[in-house]
Amino acid sequence: MGNIIAGEVNPSGKTADTWLKDLNSAPYINNIGHFAYTNTSDVSDAAKEAWERADGIVSFVDYVEGIYVGYRFYETAAEEGLINYDDTVLYPFGYGLSYTTFEQSMGELQVSDDSISVDVTVTNTGDTAGKDVVELYYNPPYYNGGIEKSSVNLAAFDKTGLLEPGQSETVTLTFDTEDMASYDTYGTGYYVLEQGDYEISLRTDSHTVVDTKTYSVPEMVVYDENKKPTGRTMKRNDWCLKDGEYHLTVLGVVGRPDGTFLITKRVMTKAWAPGWWEVSGGAAQAGEESCEAVLREVKEETGLDVRNAEGGYLFTYKRENPGEGDNYFVDVYRFVMDIDESDLHLQTEETDGYMFATVDEIKAFAAEGKFLHYDSIKKAFEM
């Protein structure tokens, strides 16, 4: 501490709690005290007998905060107008001082099937070497009468190395998408990632925003066994379908006139089928026709615009998983166009390589058990 005060060490720590101007304003203040049960003599006697230092007093603490522990309460209460933040909070959670100054710059969100990453560039803009902490938070959508949520939630954090004046470092922060799910106490009884816009914000502490990006969770249409919309929707990856209900997935096989097909390799960090080869595809969103969905999926995953390519819809197959809540139709499309490597802009966080493969090469991957959906879509490779 003396070295810090003397300026020989540049501090880089952050507060692990919210510091109030008046502790009596804390929501839990009335629950601090010595609350003892009066009808527990048998427990008291047993405690004294088991441990000579036991005082024999059986006490309790009543926890009433629920999900609003620490900064989650103060940030939510301020947003709801329950408190004046500046009058209540002295130092926010994640707050810290330094003998130098830093500038933080937030990149675009990098979204995969199950995680979100963002690059943050930190620059020492002062005249003293120092370290800085990068903090990433999310603000979930809330609907009146819906699942209870706090308005600000820490998603990820990291610290830079020692930065000399003028020096920069880029830190990558990653967290699982399911970390943003909320427990549906009075509804489903499990964690749900509700549809809507999630604000992903870079902050210097729980209250001070540097920059914000938006991550949207779309709805998916629920269909009946005849592939007719039921009027219900579901959240992505929220497998709560009843028997006879289905969601819709699309696959887009992209081929070239020479008979080769664009296939991509799934990154090894995938929870399901890592390292397997596949074609472009994904779930259709609410309000989106099958043909619109496949154009969007191919564009997002490969950078290719196949609207004017030859081909189109080929066939549909159906899969049922009784008891798992995950039944689906798959619309399979094939597009043929003259493309080369310079036309591709792949999702690097999703793919670990690509190739223009012949039918025999695809069959070889399938024989190794390394080609996703091959048995269901092999007809799409017959040109």
TIGU-130035 format. One line per 2 residues: number of its first residue (from 1); for each residue x negated, y negated, z of C-alpha. Coordinates in Angstrom, 2 decimals. Example, Ala and Ser with C-alpha at 12.3 -4.5 7.8 and 13.67 -1.06 7.14 Angstrom:
1) -12.30:4.50:7.80 ~ -13.67:1.06:7.14
***
This chain:
1) 0.00:0.00:0.00 ~ -2.84:-2.37:0.85
3) -4.44:-1.77:-2.56 ~ -1.13:-2.60:-4.27
5) -0.69:-5.81:-2.28 ~ -4.29:-6.78:-3.01
7) -3.70:-6.23:-6.73 ~ -6.25:-3.43:-7.03
9) -3.51:-0.94:-8.01 ~ -0.69:-1.82:-10.41
11) 2.56:-0.21:-9.12 ~ 4.78:1.70:-11.52
13) 7.31:3.41:-9.25 ~ 11.07:2.97:-9.37
15) 13.69:2.94:-6.62 ~ 15.32:6.33:-6.01
17) 18.42:4.77:-4.48 ~ 20.52:1.60:-4.66
19) 19.52:-1.07:-2.13 ~ 22.44:-3.14:-0.83
21) 22.46:-6.66:0.52 ~ 24.71:-5.47:3.35
23) 24.78:-1.79:4.29 ~ 28.23:-2.32:5.79
25) 29.56:-2.65:2.23 ~ 28.59:0.95:1.40
27) 31.67:3.10:0.68 ~ 30.47:5.78:3.09
29) 29.72:3.50:6.06 ~ 32.80:4.57:8.05
31) 31.68:8.19:7.81 ~ 28.31:7.61:9.47
33) 28.33:8.58:13.11 ~ 28.42:11.40:15.60
35) 31.65:13.28:14.96 ~ 31.92:16.35:17.18
37) 34.40:19.20:17.28 ~ 35.94:19.75:20.71
39) 37.21:23.31:20.35 ~ 34.01:25.16:19.50
41) 32.66:26.31:22.85 ~ 31.96:29.82:21.51
43) 29.81:28.36:18.71 ~ 28.07:26.02:21.16
45) 27.25:28.84:23.55 ~ 25.91:30.99:20.71
47) 23.74:28.12:19.47 ~ 22.26:27.52:22.92
49) 21.55:31.19:23.36 ~ 19.86:31.48:19.97
51) 17.73:28.35:20.24 ~ 16.51:26.79:23.45
53) 16.42:23.29:21.97 ~ 20.02:23.38:20.76
55) 22.23:20.73:22.38 ~ 25.38:22.78:21.86
57) 27.19:19.98:20.04 ~ 28.96:21.09:16.86
59) 29.36:18.02:14.65 ~ 30.46:17.27:11.12
61) 30.16:14.63:8.41 ~ 33.06:13.81:6.12
63) 31.78:13.35:2.57 ~ 34.29:11.30:0.58
65) 32.21:9.96:-2.32 ~ 33.11:12.76:-4.74
67) 31.24:12.14:-8.00 ~ 30.54:8.52:-7.03
69) 27.27:9.06:-5.20 ~ 24.69:6.27:-5.14
71) 24.42:4.11:-8.25 ~ 27.38:5.88:-9.87
73) 29.72:4.21:-7.40 ~ 28.30:0.68:-7.72
75) 28.12:0.73:-11.53 ~ 31.65:2.14:-11.86
77) 33.09:-0.16:-9.17 ~ 31.58:-3.18:-10.91
79) 32.99:-2.15:-14.28 ~ 36.43:-1.61:-12.71
81) 36.29:-5.01:-10.97 ~ 36.29:-3.52:-7.48
83) 33.05:-5.30:-6.50 ~ 30.92:-8.19:-7.64
85) 27.69:-6.41:-8.50 ~ 25.34:-9.33:-7.95
87) 26.90:-10.09:-4.56 ~ 26.65:-6.45:-3.47
89) 23.45:-4.94:-4.87 ~ 19.97:-6.20:-4.02
91) 17.90:-3.67:-6.00 ~ 19.53:-1.24:-8.47
93) 18.64:2.42:-8.76 ~ 15.59:2.78:-11.02
95) 14.31:-0.74:-10.29 ~ 10.60:-1.50:-9.96
97) 7.97:-4.23:-10.21 ~ 4.62:-4.47:-11.94
99) 1.75:-6.94:-12.24 ~ 2.26:-6.87:-15.99
101) 5.25:-7.03:-18.33 ~ 6.56:-4.49:-20.83
103) 8.77:-4.48:-23.87 ~ 10.82:-1.37:-24.72
105) 12.28:-0.62:-28.16 ~ 14.88:2.13:-28.72
107) 14.92:4.18:-31.92 ~ 17.89:5.91:-33.53
109) 19.51:8.93:-31.92 ~ 18.26:12.29:-33.20
111) 21.16:14.70:-32.81 ~ 21.01:18.50:-33.08
113) 23.69:21.08:-32.36 ~ 22.98:21.09:-28.64
115) 20.73:18.14:-27.75 ~ 20.12:14.43:-28.24
117) 16.69:12.83:-28.52 ~ 15.54:9.25:-28.87
119) 12.11:7.67:-29.31 ~ 11.33:4.67:-27.13
121) 8.29:2.52:-27.91 ~ 6.82:0.77:-24.88
123) 4.39:-2.15:-25.32 ~ 2.37:-3.80:-22.58
125) 3.03:-7.50:-23.23 ~ 1.15:-8.77:-20.17
127) -2.50:-9.21:-19.29 ~ -2.96:-6.28:-16.88
129) -3.15:-2.55:-17.55 ~ -0.17:-0.63:-16.22
131) 2.38:2.16:-16.63 ~ 6.11:1.87:-17.26
133) 9.10:4.15:-16.70 ~ 11.60:4.75:-19.50
135) 15.19:5.42:-18.40 ~ 18.03:6.70:-20.58
137) 21.67:6.65:-19.43 ~ 25.04:7.59:-20.90
139) 28.50:6.08:-20.47 ~ 31.26:8.58:-21.31
141) 34.72:7.70:-22.68 ~ 37.48:7.58:-20.09
143) 41.21:7.95:-20.69 ~ 43.82:6.93:-18.10
145) 45.00:10.07:-16.37 ~ 42.12:12.04:-17.87
147) 39.03:13.64:-16.40 ~ 37.38:11.47:-13.77
149) 33.96:10.10:-14.74 ~ 31.43:7.60:-13.47
151) 30.63:4.86:-15.95 ~ 26.81:5.14:-15.82
153) 24.86:8.40:-15.61 ~ 21.12:9.04:-15.82
155) 20.42:11.38:-18.75 ~ 16.60:11.45:-18.99
157) 13.49:9.56:-17.94 ~ 9.72:9.63:-18.40
159) 6.64:7.53:-17.69 ~ 4.01:6.23:-20.08
161) 0.32:6.68:-19.63 ~ -1.85:3.74:-18.62
163) -1.33:1.02:-21.23 ~ -3.90:-1.71:-21.72
165) -2.64:-5.21:-22.61 ~ -1.19:-5.11:-26.13
167) -1.21:-1.31:-26.26 ~ 1.92:0.69:-27.16
169) 3.11:4.24:-26.58 ~ 6.14:6.06:-27.95
171) 7.97:8.29:-25.48 ~ 10.55:10.85:-26.63
173) 13.46:11.46:-24.28 ~ 15.68:14.52:-24.81
175) 18.71:15.85:-22.98 ~ 21.32:18.54:-23.63
177) 24.61:17.32:-25.08 ~ 26.47:19.48:-22.57
179) 24.89:17.42:-19.77 ~ 27.51:14.78:-20.61
181) 30.39:17.19:-19.99 ~ 32.68:16.45:-17.03
183) 34.32:18.94:-14.70 ~ 38.07:19.12:-15.33
185) 39.23:19.77:-11.77 ~ 42.97:19.44:-12.32
187) 43.18:20.76:-15.87 ~ 41.16:23.55:-17.43
189) 38.96:24.21:-14.38 ~ 35.73:24.03:-16.37
191) 33.31:21.50:-17.85 ~ 34.66:19.66:-20.91
193) 32.88:17.39:-23.36 ~ 35.80:15.15:-24.25
195) 36.16:13.61:-27.67 ~ 35.30:9.95:-28.11
197) 32.33:7.59:-28.17 ~ 29.50:8.07:-25.68
199) 27.25:5.05:-25.17 ~ 23.59:6.12:-24.89
201) 21.71:3.21:-23.37 ~ 18.08:2.39:-22.69
203) 17.82:0.53:-19.37 ~ 15.11:-0.81:-17.11
205) 17.27:0.27:-14.16 ~ 20.81:1.59:-13.74
207) 22.28:-1.88:-14.38 ~ 20.02:-3.70:-16.83
209) 20.62:-2.68:-20.46 ~ 17.88:-2.98:-23.09
211) 19.69:-1.39:-26.05 ~ 22.60:0.95:-26.75
213) 23.42:3.56:-29.39 ~ 26.66:5.46:-29.86
215) 27.14:9.23:-29.99 ~ 30.62:10.31:-31.14
217) 32.28:13.60:-30.26 ~ 34.91:14.29:-32.93
219) 38.07:16.31:-32.61 ~ 38.66:19.47:-34.62
221) 42.05:20.51:-36.04 ~ 43.62:23.73:-34.75
223) 45.19:25.93:-37.47 ~ 47.62:28.85:-37.36
225) 46.98:32.28:-38.90 ~ 48.22:30.99:-42.29
227) 45.66:28.17:-42.21 ~ 48.32:25.56:-41.56
229) 47.63:22.74:-39.06 ~ 49.42:23.29:-35.76
231) 49.32:19.64:-34.78 ~ 46.87:20.41:-31.97
233) 43.24:19.35:-31.86 ~ 40.25:20.60:-29.87
235) 36.85:19.29:-28.87 ~ 33.80:20.60:-30.66
237) 32.43:23.76:-29.03 ~ 35.34:23.80:-26.55
239) 36.43:27.34:-27.34 ~ 39.91:27.37:-25.84
241) 41.88:28.71:-28.80 ~ 44.75:31.07:-28.18
243) 45.30:34.24:-30.19 ~ 46.62:33.21:-33.59
245) 44.88:29.82:-33.48 ~ 41.78:28.94:-35.55
247) 39.42:26.10:-36.28 ~ 37.93:25.40:-39.73
249) 34.28:25.62:-40.74 ~ 32.81:24.88:-44.17
251) 29.67:26.20:-45.87 ~ 28.04:24.61:-48.90
253) 25.74:26.77:-51.02 ~ 23.53:24.53:-53.18
255) 21.98:26.13:-56.26 ~ 19.86:25.06:-59.22
257) 20.37:25.94:-62.89 ~ 17.35:28.27:-62.70
259) 19.25:30.55:-60.31 ~ 17.46:29.58:-57.10
261) 19.24:28.32:-54.00 ~ 18.33:25.78:-51.33
263) 18.06:27.48:-47.94 ~ 16.78:26.04:-44.68
265) 15.23:27.63:-41.61 ~ 16.72:26.93:-38.18
267) 14.38:25.45:-35.58 ~ 13.16:27.80:-32.85
269) 14.78:25.67:-30.16 ~ 18.25:26.71:-31.31
271) 20.12:28.64:-28.63 ~ 21.68:30.84:-31.30
273) 19.85:32.51:-34.23 ~ 16.58:30.56:-33.95
275) 14.28:30.96:-36.94 ~ 17.03:32.35:-39.20
277) 17.64:31.12:-42.73 ~ 20.97:29.52:-43.64
279) 22.89:27.25:-45.99 ~ 24.44:23.91:-45.09
281) 27.68:23.83:-43.14 ~ 29.60:22.96:-40.00
283) 32.99:22.25:-38.50 ~ 35.64:20.12:-40.20
285) 36.68:17.14:-38.10 ~ 40.19:15.93:-37.33
287) 41.62:13.95:-40.24 ~ 39.11:15.48:-42.65
289) 40.00:17.72:-45.59 ~ 37.90:20.82:-46.22
291) 36.36:19.32:-49.36 ~ 35.46:16.11:-47.48
293) 33.89:18.12:-44.68 ~ 31.59:20.10:-46.95
295) 30.41:16.98:-48.79 ~ 29.62:15.34:-45.45
297) 27.82:18.41:-44.04 ~ 25.63:18.88:-47.13
299) 24.78:15.16:-47.16 ~ 23.94:15.06:-43.44
301) 21.81:18.20:-43.47 ~ 19.99:17.88:-46.80
303) 20.43:14.30:-47.98 ~ 22.02:15.57:-51.19
305) 25.13:13.98:-52.70 ~ 26.93:16.86:-54.40
307) 30.11:15.01:-55.36 ~ 29.26:15.18:-59.06
309) 27.64:18.62:-59.03 ~ 29.08:21.56:-60.93
311) 31.16:24.03:-58.97 ~ 33.25:23.60:-55.87
313) 35.46:25.81:-53.70 ~ 34.90:29.59:-54.01
315) 36.73:31.50:-51.27 ~ 37.77:31.62:-47.61
317) 37.12:34.25:-44.97 ~ 38.46:34.56:-41.45
319) 36.89:35.68:-38.16 ~ 38.67:36.54:-34.93
321) 37.06:36.94:-31.51 ~ 39.83:38.09:-29.16
323) 39.51:36.76:-25.65 ~ 36.67:34.36:-26.53
325) 38.80:31.44:-27.74 ~ 36.69:31.14:-30.91
327) 38.64:32.12:-34.02 ~ 37.91:30.41:-37.30
329) 38.39:30.14:-41.04 ~ 35.36:29.48:-43.25
331) 35.76:27.75:-46.60 ~ 32.80:28.57:-48.84
333) 31.70:26.20:-51.62 ~ 28.96:26.38:-54.24
335) 27.40:23.40:-55.96 ~ 24.91:23.61:-58.85
337) 22.70:20.68:-59.73 ~ 19.18:19.93:-60.96
339) 17.22:18.98:-57.82 ~ 13.64:19.10:-56.58
341) 11.77:18.42:-53.35 ~ 11.84:14.65:-53.78
343) 15.66:14.69:-53.57 ~ 15.70:16.27:-50.10
345) 15.99:14.42:-46.80 ~ 16.37:17.19:-44.24
347) 17.37:16.86:-40.59 ~ 13.96:17.48:-39.09
349) 15.40:18.11:-35.63 ~ 17.55:20.92:-37.10
351) 15.27:22.58:-39.64 ~ 11.86:24.21:-39.50
353) 11.33:24.48:-43.24 ~ 13.12:25.08:-46.51
355) 12.71:26.84:-49.83 ~ 14.38:27.27:-53.18
357) 14.92:31.02:-52.95 ~ 15.85:33.61:-55.52
359) 18.72:36.03:-54.84 ~ 16.19:38.81:-54.18
361) 14.36:36.65:-51.61 ~ 17.65:35.90:-49.87
363) 18.53:39.60:-49.84 ~ 15.13:40.34:-48.30
365) 15.76:37.86:-45.47 ~ 19.19:39.41:-44.96
367) 17.66:42.90:-44.80 ~ 15.41:41.63:-42.00
369) 18.50:40.37:-40.18 ~ 17.32:36.79:-40.59
371) 19.96:35.21:-42.84 ~ 23.02:33.69:-41.22
373) 26.46:34.81:-42.50 ~ 24.91:36.70:-45.43
375) 27.39:39.59:-45.55 ~ 30.29:37.13:-45.54
377) 28.95:34.77:-48.20 ~ 26.80:36.96:-50.48
379) 29.31:36.54:-53.32 ~ 28.38:32.84:-53.41
381) 24.90:33.76:-54.70 ~ 26.28:35.56:-57.76
383) 25.99:33.11:-60.67
***
